[in-house]
C-alpha cells in the first residue's frame, strides 16, 4: 500500500528521469511484463452502483471506460506526472530524517503553464500490444476483462490473436514463433453468417492493428540478444481477429478522435496555473476516514451546543451568530496542533475573537431598528438589562454600580418626560448610555467571559485527543504505520501542486450512492449528505485533475463524503449559520480577473465554491484530492497572480495581509495579490488599515453597499435562483504587487473599469442568460454609472499608473481631492481619491 506522496514521486519520476534518483525495485519490474503495475481483479471485491464511465455521469469522452467505484486495497499506480513542469528531485544519498544536498541550486520552471495530462490506463500487457494501442480494462456489466484499442476504437473480450503468447513468453521468443508459424490467410466475408461484419476484410481497423503489431514484433526479434537471425523478418499476412466484439458500435473505421470534455458551470477548470513555488515536503496528517469524520462532527456539535449553553447561563444572551465558526478560523492562525479543524495547541488560550463578540452583545444584542417605536423599545431594554447585570455581578466595584445605576435612572426619566422624540433622538440617547455604561459592564463581565473562552478551548483539546486516538486505531487495524517527513530540498522551484501525504490511506467503508437529475446523495452509516449533481460532476473533474493515487476512482465516494461532512461540521447545521464565511465572488468578476490581471489562483476557496482548479483552502487533508494547496498561511509562492477574498475574521485577515507583504518583499519575480475585504469603518479593522498603508498598495477601489453581489456560501446544494446575493456592506478591492508584478499585471484605468463593469448587479444573470440564448454579448457600459465611490492610486513605485480617471467616466461627476491615507514610503507621484 502506497501513500499519495509515493505515487506522486513515482509519477514525477516516470516523466522526468533526468531530475530524479528514485528507481523501481527489480521485483516490481519483473512482475509487470508490459511495464505497468500489477492489476488486482475486481470481481471478488464489493461493488457499488456508481460508474464514472456511465454517460449519464458526464464521463470525459477522451477516457475509455474505467473501472467503477470499488473499495479495495490500494496499489501503487505509476502514472504520468501531475504537471509536465513539475520536477521532484530527491537525492539518492538522502534518507528520511537526514538533511538535503549541501549545495542545492534554485531552478525555475521553464516554459508555459503545465498542461493537463490524461490519466494512465491499464498497461499490464506486452510491449507489442501497448505499441499497437491495446489496453486492458474490467467490465462491470459482464464481470470480466476486456481489451480496448485506443488507436482504432476496437473492443474485444479475448486477447487479440497473435498476442496471446506474449503474455507468458519473452518478446524475442514469441517473435520467433510468429515468424516460423505465420497466421492463416484472410477468410472471405459472408454477410449472412457474419451480419455485423466482424470478419469483414474491408475493415481497416483489424489489419492496421495487426500491421502495427507485426512491425513491432519484427523490430524486437531482430534486436533481441538471443535471436537466431539478424535480417528483418518479412511481415506476415494480416491475421483474422476472430474474437468476439464487445460493442459493434465501436467498429466504425476512421472515427474522429474524441474531443476533450469541458464541464460547464460557474467555474473554469481548464485554466492552468501560472504559480511557481518552492518544493515542499508532504504533510503528516492522516488521510480522512468516514468514521473519523462522524466522530469529529459529533464532538464539534457537542462543543457548539456547550458554547450556546454557557453564554445563556452565565451572561443571559445567545451565542453570537457565526461566532463559533469564526473562533475556529481565528484559532487556526496561532494553532500548532495536528487536528485540521479543532484547535489543540494555542497560545494564548483566550480567543480575542470570541471574547470581543461576546462583549459586544452584553448586556443585550443591539440591532439597527427600522421604526421609531422599535428604537424607543430597544433603549428601554438596554437600560433594564444594564441595571440587572450590574446588580447581580459579583465582580463589579461600588463605583461602577453607582455610575451605571445613575445613568439608567437618568435614561428612564428622559423617557418619561420626553414626548414625540424622533428616531435620531432615541439612537443618540442609546449611544450616550452605551458610552457611559459599557466600560463598567465589560469590567464586571470580564472574568466570566474569559472563563467561557478558556472552557471551550480546553474541551476542544480533549476532543482533538479522542479524534487522534480514533485515527491511530484505524491505522493499526489496517497495518499502517505513520511515516516521517522525507527530506526535500526547499530551494527547488516547481509549478504548484496539491498537498501530498506521507501516511497511506486506510481502506474506507462502502458509501451508498443515489443520484437523480438535480441532486446526488451519499449515505454512510445512516447519515446522508446531499449535493447538487452539477457540483458532484465538478468534484469528479477536480479529482481527475488533481488526485494521483486513485486513478480508478476506488476511493472517490468516501473522500467526497468526508469533504461534505467536514464542511457541514465547520459551518453548522443551522440554515442561517455559516454561509457568510464561504461566500464567493461573482463568476463575471473572476473571469475579468483572469482576463485582465492574469489571475489563476484563489487564496480562500474550497472544492465546492472554487472557480479555478488550483486554490488554497482551510483543510489540507480532505481538500487536497480536489486541488487544494493547503492553507494560505502555509503556502509560499514566488511567482503568480492571486485573488484573495478572506472570510470575515479580523485576525485571519490581518495575518493574511502580513503574509502577503512578506511574500512580496522576498520575491523578485512577478507576484500580485488582489485582495477583497469588507469596508468596516466604525471601527475600521486593523487589516483594512494595514492594506491602505501598505507600500505595495498600487490601487484600491471601494464598492458601495447593495451595488455589488456575492455568491452564496451554500451554492453547492441551493437552488440556482437563490445563489446570487447583494452585499449589505461596502467592499474594498486592493492591488498588492511588487515591481515585477506591477509591470505585468498593473491596475491600469482600462483594467479597473473592466473589473467595475463585471461587478455590476445582474451581470452574472445576464451572462447565464446569454450563454443559454447564444447571442453575442452586448456592451452595457453606458447603462448606469460605475458602482464605486472611491479610487485610490498609491504611487509607491516608479512604475505607478497615471492617476487620471478613465475616459469612460463622465467629467461632470468627477471630483478630485487629496487622499487622507499616506503610505509609509513616500510616493513618487501624489495619490488621489476619485469620488463618483
Secondary structure, 3 states (H helix, E strand, C coil): CCCHHHHHHHHHHHHCHHHCCCCCCHHHHHHCCCCCCCCCCCCCCCECCCCCCCHHHCCCCCCCCCCCCECCCCCCCCCCCCCCCCCCCCCCCCCCCCCCCCCCCCCCCCCCCCCCCCCCCCCCCCHHHHHCCEEEEEECCCCEEEEEECCCCCEECCCCCCCHHHHCCCHHHHHHHHHHCCCCCCCCCCCCCCCCCCCCCCCHHHHHHHHHHHHHHHHHHHHCCCCCCCCCCCCCCCCCCCCCECCHHHHCCCCCCCCCCCCCCCCCCCCCCCCEEECCCCECCCCCCHHHHHHHHHHHHHHHHHHHHHHHHHHCCCCCCCHHHHHHHHHHHHCCCCCCCCCCCCCCCCCHHHHHHHHHCCCCCCCCCCCHHHHHHHHHHHHHHHHHHHHHCCCCCHHHHHHHHHHHHHHHHHHHHCCCCCHHHHHHHHHHHHHHHHHHHHHHHHHHHHHHHHHHHHHHHHHHHHHHHHHHHHHHHCCCCCCCCCCCCCCCEEECCCCCECCCCCCCCCCEEEECCCEEEEEECCEEEEEEHHHHHHHHHHHHHHCCCCCCCCCHHHHHHHHHHHHHHHHCCCCCCCHHHHCEECHHHHHHHHHHHCCCEECCCCCCCCCCCCECCCCHHHHHHHCECCCHHHCCEEEEEEEECCCCCHHHHHHHHHHHHHHHHHCCCCEEEEEEEECCCCCCCHHHHHHHHCCCEEEEEEECCCCCEEECCCCCCCCHHHCEEECCCCEEEEEEECHHHHHHHCCCHHHHHHHHHHCCCCHHHHHHHHHHHCCCCCCCCCCCCCCEEEEEECCCCCCCCCCCCCCCCCHHHCEEEECCCCCCCCCCCCCEEEEC
